């Protein structure tokens, strides 16, 4: 099972030629491929709730998206199903998803914070300046409560900063650079 996922992951990493300059998609793909580890990378996607027709951008962990895909499409968790869910996520270069299944929507954390919550945080924190400092330093982490953590991850991802957290020791948001051990 791990062998199949590793092969698919490697193929996905080499398929970036079309989107080579698209840092947001590359960070998204890294988060999707990282599925199954206790250290989870964050991703930003646009989600349409087909029950309400609301469309909004949200941040979630890579494994949360894959679980939501499994639930929405009723995909098994066998090798074939895992590969199918991974393929659905990676082929979606626009990072736009539509979900009707309440369990899938809930798993993505669609109600964990609002667009206004994120705007308020972005008004308080200068994420342009923070992103610049993180890029220069190549090392950064912060302890936050769950809601604030996911909003920080969201804002930073939109500035091209990939972040993750260890699910065993949640509460610490960590910058993930090319040389960051995971």
PyMOL commands that set and color helices and strands:
alter all, ss='L'
color gray80, all
select helices_A, chain A and resi 2-17+23-33+62-73+79-91+102-107+115-124+127-137+146-157+167-169
alter helices_A, ss='H'
color red, helices_A
select strands_A, chain A and resi 39-49+54-61+96-99+141-143+163-166+172-175
alter strands_A, ss='S'
color yellow, strands_A
deselect
rebuild
show_as cartoon
